[in-house]
Amino acid sequence: MKRFLLLVIAVILAFSNQSPALAGMKGGKNVTNNIHWLGHDTFKISGEQTIYTDPFSINKKDHADIILITHEHYDHCSPDDVKKLQGPETVIITTADCARKLSGDVRTIRPGDTITIGKTVIEAVPAYNTNKKFHPQDKGWVGYVITVTGMRIYLAGDTDLIPEMKTIKADIALLPVSGTYVMTAEEAVQAALIIQPQVAIPMHYGSIVGSSSDAKKFQEQLQGKIEVVILPKE
């Protein structure tokens, strides 16, 4: 009986950080089927609600239920690209400095805030540089933890490896890997090992700065530790 109880406890601990949406699923491709990378930090997350992140260089019009923007730099807060996705009911969540450039249902957010839109829960988390000056902490710029159908997706935003990552709980982590303005691939590896997602997806390369070699380096250094899925650009 004692051995049985110990076994039960071990199983509970093993799955305590895993969301119900991921329980029983195997393979990163299964859990990332609804996540589409459009380049740079732009993702489309499909489901009951269509979510776009940091729309930039959008090639075709679409309808977004929710648009999440991490900060006011032009390659993240792009009013022209937002208009390609925005409808009368679209909710845009962003920082105050970006909100001033946009119109419609725009809601401002700061690190630590949580906003719920329908069944989607959006938590803002810090995103900033520690060894460069492009994204100062005092700007209050953000990343997001997006909870969709029980799955927690962490969009890191433009950030370095920061202490707050120790508190992030996510099933899928979208991490910048290019260096220069954000983490290098090596630093992103450290972030992934701290966060311990089921799947990590590299971003922030192939456009403004960085290349596919940064994504591959990220994947190679996490081999056997955390599954990395390099999404094709759509």
C-alpha positions in Angstrom: 0.0 0.0 0.0 2.8 2.4 0.9 4.6 1.7 -2.4 1.3 2.3 -4.3 0.8 5.7 -2.6 4.4 6.7 -3.4 3.8 5.7 -7.0 0.6 7.9 -7.2 2.4 10.8 -5.7 5.2 10.5 -8.2 2.7 10.4 -11.1 1.0 13.5 -9.8 4.3 15.4 -9.5 5.3 14.4 -13.0 2.2 16.0 -14.5 1.6 18.9 -12.1 3.1 21.4 -14.5 1.2 20.0 -17.5 -2.1 21.5 -18.6 -5.1 19.3 -19.4 -4.8 20.3 -23.0 -1.4 18.7 -23.3 -2.1 15.7 -21.1 -1.9 12.5 -23.2 -0.5 14.3 -26.2 2.8 13.3 -27.7 4.9 15.2 -30.2 5.3 18.9 -30.6 3.6 19.0 -34.0 0.4 17.8 -32.4 0.2 20.6 -29.8 1.4 23.4 -32.3 -1.1 22.6 -35.1 -3.1 25.7 -34.3 0.0 28.0 -34.0 1.1 29.6 -37.3 4.3 31.7 -37.7 4.0 34.5 -40.1 7.6 35.8 -39.6 9.4 37.8 -36.9 7.2 37.9 -33.8 3.9 37.5 -35.7 1.8 34.4 -34.8 -1.7 33.4 -35.6 -3.3 31.2 -33.0 -6.4 29.5 -34.3 -9.3 28.2 -32.2 -12.6 29.4 -30.8 -11.1 32.8 -31.1 -8.4 33.9 -33.7 -5.5 35.6 -32.0 -2.7 37.5 -33.7 0.5 38.7 -32.0 2.6 41.7 -33.1 1.2 41.9 -36.6 4.0 43.0 -39.0 4.4 42.6 -42.8 0.9 40.9 -43.1 0.5 39.7 -46.7 -3.2 39.1 -46.8 -6.3 40.4 -44.9 -7.8 38.2 -42.2 -10.1 38.7 -39.2 -8.7 38.6 -35.7 -10.8 38.4 -32.6 -7.9 39.4 -30.5 -4.6 41.2 -31.4 -1.8 41.3 -28.8 1.0 43.8 -29.2 4.0 43.7 -26.9 5.4 47.2 -27.3 5.5 50.3 -29.5 8.5 49.6 -31.9 7.4 49.8 -35.5 8.0 46.1 -36.2 5.5 45.2 -33.4 3.1 48.1 -33.3 2.2 48.6 -37.0 -1.1 50.4 -37.5 -1.2 49.5 -41.2 -0.8 45.8 -40.4 -3.4 46.0 -37.6 -6.0 47.4 -40.1 -5.6 44.3 -42.3 -6.8 42.1 -39.4 -9.1 44.5 -37.5 -12.9 44.2 -37.6 -15.6 46.1 -35.6 -15.4 43.5 -32.8 -11.7 43.0 -32.7 -10.1 43.6 -29.3 -6.6 45.0 -29.3 -4.5 44.6 -26.1 -1.2 46.6 -25.9 0.9 49.0 -23.9 -0.2 52.6 -23.5 2.5 54.0 -25.9 1.3 51.7 -28.8 -2.4 52.2 -27.9 -2.1 55.9 -28.8 -1.3 54.9 -32.4 -4.4 52.7 -32.8 -8.2 53.0 -32.9 -11.1 50.8 -32.1 -11.5 48.6 -29.0 -8.0 49.1 -27.7 -7.2 48.1 -24.1 -4.0 49.0 -22.3 -2.1 46.6 -20.2 1.0 46.5 -18.0 3.1 43.7 -16.5 1.1 41.9 -13.9 -2.3 42.7 -15.4 -4.8 40.0 -16.6 -7.5 40.5 -19.2 -10.1 37.9 -20.2 -11.8 38.0 -23.6 -14.4 35.4 -24.0 -12.7 32.1 -23.0 -9.2 33.5 -23.6 -7.2 34.6 -20.6 -4.3 37.0 -21.3 -1.6 37.7 -18.6 1.0 40.4 -19.2 4.5 39.6 -18.0 7.7 41.7 -18.1 9.9 41.9 -21.2 13.0 44.0 -21.2 16.8 44.2 -21.8 19.4 43.6 -19.2 22.6 44.2 -21.1 21.4 46.6 -23.9 19.2 49.7 -24.1 16.7 48.9 -26.8 13.9 47.8 -24.4 14.3 49.5 -21.0 12.5 47.9 -18.1 11.0 51.2 -17.0 9.0 51.4 -20.3 6.6 48.7 -18.9 6.7 46.7 -22.1 5.3 43.2 -22.0 5.2 39.6 -23.1 2.1 37.5 -22.7 0.9 34.2 -21.3 -2.2 33.3 -23.3 -4.4 30.6 -22.0 -6.5 28.9 -24.7 -8.6 25.8 -24.1 -6.5 25.1 -21.1 -3.1 25.5 -22.9 -0.7 28.1 -21.7 1.3 29.8 -24.4 4.1 32.2 -23.4 5.0 34.9 -26.0 8.2 36.3 -24.5 8.2 39.6 -26.4 11.4 41.5 -27.1 13.4 40.5 -24.0 16.6 39.2 -22.6 17.0 36.4 -20.1 15.3 37.9 -17.1 14.7 36.8 -13.5 10.9 36.9 -13.9 11.1 33.9 -16.3 11.5 31.7 -13.2 7.8 32.4 -12.4 6.5 31.6 -15.9 4.4 28.5 -16.3 3.7 27.6 -19.9 3.1 24.6 -22.0 4.4 26.2 -25.1 7.1 29.0 -25.1 7.7 31.3 -28.0 11.2 32.7 -27.5 13.3 35.2 -29.4 16.7 33.8 -30.6 18.3 36.4 -32.8 20.5 38.4 -30.4 21.3 42.1 -31.1 18.0 43.4 -29.7 16.9 40.4 -27.7 18.3 37.1 -26.4 20.8 35.1 -28.3 20.1 31.5 -29.2 22.3 30.4 -26.3 20.4 32.7 -23.8 17.1 31.4 -25.2 18.2 27.9 -24.4 18.8 29.0 -20.8 15.3 30.5 -20.7 13.7 27.3 -22.0 15.5 25.3 -19.4 14.2 27.6 -16.7 10.6 27.7 -18.0 10.5 24.0 -18.8 7.7 24.1 -21.4 6.5 21.0 -23.2 7.5 22.6 -26.5 9.6 25.6 -27.4 9.3 27.6 -30.6 12.0 30.1 -31.8 11.0 33.5 -33.1 12.4 37.0 -33.9 14.7 35.9 -36.7 14.7 36.0 -40.5 13.3 39.5 -40.8 14.9 42.5 -39.0 17.8 40.5 -37.6 18.9 36.9 -37.1 18.6 33.9 -39.4 17.4 30.3 -39.5 20.8 29.3 -38.2 19.8 30.9 -34.9 16.7 28.8 -34.7 18.6 25.6 -35.6 21.2 26.4 -33.0 18.5 26.8 -30.4 17.0 23.5 -31.4 20.3 21.6 -31.4 21.3 22.8 -27.9 18.0 21.7 -26.5 18.0 18.3 -28.1 17.1 15.6 -25.6 16.0 18.2 -23.0 13.0 20.1 -24.5 11.3 19.5 -27.7 11.8 22.4 -30.2 9.5 22.9 -33.2 10.8 25.3 -35.9 7.6 26.4 -37.6 7.7 27.2 -41.3 6.9 30.7 -42.3 3.5 31.0 -43.7 
